[in-house]
């Protein structure tokens, strides 16, 4: 029996409701988990600027801890604006990916502080702007922006077209990148061997916490690595069917009905949890 000491929570479609807020019950459960000695880590595909309001709402900025940002590309101290780990895509790989996507008619996005740069707009770039609250700028000279490399790239597009695009990019770029969809209409391109799982392993190491003492909750393919790595991997019932098959547990309640609080109350506050091998 291993008591949970580290709780990793995805934001969108997991901790956040559809209206992008955190419910009273979820907030209360997180505070109770912290009071019981559990370290809470938010793990998101978002840039730090698009996570800050949630960190403050939960009061996580008041004490030392970590944030996993950009799906593991950045790890930041949550109580200070200090990046303690970062990686990126090299310029050659970034240009190859962009040229291919551009030739196929896809838009491309990259993120710098609180600005989302897009090569051209479509309805899916607008979705991202709504979700993150970031300022959006269309840039004609996207190639020069990535000529020094970048943290991550995102292709927004029709889900029916992104799956074949993902396969083509995998063949083109091979092991130089990590590819997955964070939402059906967002295809993410990350540095090789970078994901929420590798970042969560680093955070657990910083804290001296064993893998078996980690519980991670998520809903999408960008959560796959941390759900697989954690001692207990939990998928949201509203999540991707592929994630639900991978997870040890699936919530009974959705993100709009306090699914995270359900997990915390059932498996952290009431009793220690049995971990898988």
VMD Tcl script that draws the C-alpha trace (Angstrom):
set ca {
  {0.00 0.00 0.00}
  {1.42 3.35 -1.01}
  {-0.13 6.59 0.16}
  {-0.24 9.26 -2.54}
  {2.34 12.02 -1.96}
  {2.26 13.74 -5.37}
  {-0.88 14.59 -7.36}
  {-0.46 15.69 -10.98}
  {-3.47 17.34 -12.59}
  {-4.08 18.25 -16.21}
  {-6.05 21.47 -16.69}
  {-8.26 21.53 -19.80}
  {-11.12 18.98 -19.74}
  {-9.77 17.60 -16.44}
  {-9.56 20.13 -13.60}
  {-11.23 22.88 -15.64}
  {-14.92 22.80 -16.45}
  {-16.09 23.50 -19.98}
  {-16.40 27.19 -19.08}
  {-12.68 27.15 -18.12}
  {-13.34 27.61 -14.39}
  {-12.37 25.47 -11.37}
  {-15.34 24.41 -9.26}
  {-15.63 25.09 -5.55}
  {-15.60 21.35 -4.80}
  {-12.45 20.74 -6.86}
  {-10.69 23.69 -5.20}
  {-11.71 22.52 -1.74}
  {-10.54 18.95 -2.43}
  {-7.14 20.19 -3.66}
  {-6.70 22.32 -0.53}
  {-7.60 19.32 1.67}
  {-5.10 17.12 -0.21}
  {-2.40 19.73 0.37}
  {-3.33 19.94 4.06}
  {-2.90 16.15 4.20}
  {0.68 16.54 2.93}
  {0.17 15.85 -0.77}
  {2.13 18.01 -3.25}
  {-0.09 19.19 -6.11}
  {1.43 19.79 -9.55}
  {-0.49 21.29 -12.45}
  {0.64 19.70 -15.72}
  {-0.59 21.39 -18.87}
  {0.14 22.01 -22.51}
  {-0.34 25.70 -21.77}
  {2.41 28.30 -21.47}
  {3.02 29.57 -17.90}
  {1.12 32.82 -18.61}
  {-2.01 30.81 -19.46}
  {-1.72 28.84 -16.19}
  {-1.09 31.74 -13.80}
  {-4.70 32.61 -12.97}
  {-5.38 29.01 -11.95}
  {-2.24 28.84 -9.80}
  {-3.39 31.97 -7.99}
  {-7.00 30.82 -7.68}
  {-5.78 27.63 -5.99}
  {-3.29 29.53 -3.83}
  {-0.42 27.43 -5.21}
  {1.78 30.50 -5.74}
  {2.10 30.98 -1.98}
  {4.33 28.00 -1.30}
  {7.21 26.24 -3.05}
  {6.30 23.79 -5.79}
  {6.45 23.11 -9.51}
  {4.47 23.59 -12.70}
  {4.74 21.43 -15.79}
  {4.13 23.70 -18.79}
  {3.98 23.18 -22.58}
  {3.45 19.42 -22.06}
  {6.80 19.00 -20.34}
  {8.98 21.35 -22.38}
  {9.23 23.68 -19.36}
  {9.23 23.03 -15.62}
  {8.80 26.21 -13.61}
  {8.76 26.96 -9.92}
  {5.18 27.94 -9.17}
  {6.07 30.43 -6.41}
  {8.70 32.22 -8.51}
  {9.15 33.02 -12.17}
  {12.09 30.62 -12.35}
  {12.40 28.00 -15.07}
  {14.30 25.04 -13.67}
  {14.17 22.85 -16.78}
  {13.57 23.55 -20.45}
  {14.20 21.94 -23.79}
  {13.33 22.74 -27.39}
  {13.10 21.74 -31.04}
  {16.23 22.50 -33.05}
  {16.02 24.93 -35.97}
  {16.46 22.32 -38.72}
  {13.65 20.13 -37.38}
  {11.37 23.13 -36.78}
  {11.86 24.41 -40.34}
  {11.33 20.96 -41.84}
  {8.07 20.56 -39.90}
  {6.84 24.03 -40.80}
  {7.69 23.77 -44.50}
  {5.86 20.45 -44.75}
  {2.78 21.66 -42.86}
  {2.69 24.91 -44.83}
  {2.93 23.06 -48.15}
  {-0.02 20.92 -47.07}
  {-2.04 24.07 -46.31}
  {-1.96 23.83 -42.51}
  {-1.48 26.75 -40.15}
  {1.25 26.55 -37.52}
  {1.41 28.11 -34.05}
  {4.18 28.78 -31.58}
  {4.18 30.41 -28.18}
  {6.41 33.06 -26.65}
  {5.60 34.28 -23.15}
  {1.95 35.43 -23.36}
  {1.69 35.64 -27.17}
  {0.55 32.98 -29.62}
  {2.09 33.47 -33.06}
  {0.25 31.91 -36.03}
  {1.31 31.55 -39.65}
  {-2.29 32.12 -40.75}
  {-5.65 31.99 -39.03}
  {-8.38 29.39 -39.17}
  {-11.27 28.56 -36.84}
  {-9.06 26.25 -34.79}
  {-6.50 28.97 -34.03}
  {-9.44 30.93 -32.67}
  {-10.35 28.00 -30.37}
  {-6.85 28.13 -28.90}
  {-7.10 31.87 -28.37}
  {-10.39 31.36 -26.48}
  {-9.01 28.51 -24.38}
  {-5.76 30.13 -23.32}
  {-6.67 33.81 -23.29}
  {-3.35 34.54 -25.00}
  {-2.89 37.43 -27.39}
  {-2.75 36.16 -30.97}
  {-0.51 37.58 -33.66}
  {-0.42 36.52 -37.30}
  {3.15 36.65 -38.57}
  {4.11 36.62 -42.23}
  {7.69 35.71 -41.39}
  {7.11 32.52 -39.43}
  {10.29 30.90 -40.79}
  {12.53 33.57 -39.30}
  {10.81 33.13 -35.92}
  {11.77 29.46 -35.80}
  {15.21 29.90 -37.35}
  {16.76 29.63 -33.89}
  {14.56 26.71 -32.83}
  {11.54 26.87 -30.50}
  {9.96 25.24 -27.47}
  {7.07 23.53 -29.27}
  {4.89 23.88 -32.36}
  {1.20 23.24 -32.79}
  {-0.84 22.54 -35.92}
  {-4.51 23.50 -35.52}
  {-6.84 21.81 -37.96}
  {-9.70 19.51 -38.84}
  {-9.34 16.31 -36.75}
  {-10.05 14.16 -39.85}
  {-7.01 15.72 -41.57}
  {-4.68 15.86 -38.56}
  {-4.45 12.09 -38.05}
  {-2.97 11.44 -41.52}
  {-0.80 14.55 -41.03}
  {0.52 13.10 -37.78}
  {1.48 9.89 -39.59}
  {3.22 11.81 -42.37}
  {5.17 13.94 -39.90}
  {6.20 10.85 -37.95}
  {7.61 9.34 -41.14}
  {9.32 12.62 -42.06}
  {10.81 13.52 -38.67}
  {11.16 10.10 -37.04}
  {12.70 10.22 -33.57}
  {13.58 13.93 -33.77}
  {10.21 14.91 -32.26}
  {7.38 13.77 -30.01}
  {3.93 13.95 -31.68}
  {0.44 13.71 -30.20}
  {-2.96 15.40 -30.23}
  {-3.81 17.40 -27.10}
  {-7.31 18.01 -28.42}
  {-8.60 16.31 -31.57}
  {-8.00 19.55 -33.50}
  {-4.53 20.35 -32.06}
  {-1.51 18.33 -33.26}
  {1.49 19.09 -31.05}
  {5.12 18.83 -32.10}
  {7.51 18.63 -29.14}
  {11.21 17.93 -28.74}
  {12.23 14.29 -28.78}
  {11.67 12.35 -25.54}
  {9.62 15.21 -24.09}
  {6.19 14.78 -22.53}
  {4.32 15.18 -19.26}
  {5.61 11.80 -18.09}
  {9.31 12.67 -18.35}
  {8.60 16.03 -16.69}
  {6.61 14.42 -13.88}
  {9.46 11.97 -13.25}
  {11.82 14.97 -12.92}
  {9.48 16.73 -10.48}
  {9.10 13.58 -8.38}
  {12.90 13.34 -8.33}
  {13.24 16.95 -7.16}
  {10.82 16.17 -4.32}
  {12.28 12.79 -3.39}
  {8.96 11.06 -4.14}
  {8.76 7.55 -5.56}
  {6.82 6.74 -8.72}
  {4.49 4.49 -6.70}
  {3.47 7.51 -4.61}
  {2.32 9.54 -7.62}
  {-1.26 9.85 -8.90}
  {-1.87 11.58 -12.25}
  {-5.20 12.61 -13.76}
  {-5.76 13.55 -17.41}
  {-8.08 13.20 -20.36}
  {-6.14 13.34 -23.62}
  {-3.23 11.92 -25.58}
  {-0.86 14.56 -24.22}
  {-1.56 13.00 -20.80}
  {-0.68 9.47 -21.92}
  {2.94 9.53 -20.75}
  {2.18 10.81 -17.24}
  {-0.76 8.44 -16.84}
  {1.50 5.54 -17.84}
  {4.39 6.71 -15.64}
  {2.48 7.48 -12.44}
  {1.93 4.79 -9.84}
  {-1.78 5.45 -10.36}
  {-2.93 6.76 -13.74}
  {-6.49 8.09 -13.83}
  {-8.46 9.04 -16.95}
  {-11.47 11.33 -16.98}
  {-14.68 9.62 -18.09}
  {-15.08 12.46 -20.62}
  {-11.59 11.75 -21.98}
  {-10.20 10.16 -25.13}
  {-11.18 6.48 -25.40}
  {-7.51 5.55 -25.98}
  {-6.55 7.16 -22.65}
  {-9.33 5.34 -20.80}
  {-7.93 2.02 -22.04}
  {-4.43 2.90 -20.77}
  {-5.42 4.23 -17.34}
  {-5.62 2.20 -14.13}
  {-8.86 3.93 -13.22}
  {-11.53 5.99 -14.96}
  {-13.54 8.60 -13.06}
  {-17.28 8.22 -12.71}
  {-17.80 11.96 -13.05}
  {-16.82 14.33 -15.85}
  {-14.77 17.52 -15.67}
  {-18.07 19.44 -15.46}
  {-19.19 17.38 -12.47}
  {-16.15 17.50 -10.16}
  {-14.37 14.40 -11.43}
  {-11.05 15.55 -9.92}
  {-12.65 16.05 -6.49}
  {-14.12 12.54 -6.80}
  {-10.63 11.10 -7.29}
  {-9.10 13.11 -4.44}
  {-11.89 12.26 -2.00}
  {-11.97 8.58 -2.88}
  {-8.30 7.74 -3.27}
  {-6.35 10.35 -1.32}
  {-8.47 11.67 1.53}
  {-10.24 8.46 2.49}
  {-7.51 5.82 2.26}
  {-4.11 4.97 0.83}
  {-4.22 3.59 -2.67}
  {-2.90 0.30 -3.98}
  {-0.42 0.93 -6.77}
  {0.11 -1.17 -9.87}
  {3.44 -2.82 -10.57}
}
mol new
graphics top color blue
foreach p $ca { graphics top sphere $p radius 0.5 }
foreach p [lrange $ca 0 end-1] q [lrange $ca 1 end] { graphics top cylinder $p $q radius 0.2 }
display resetview
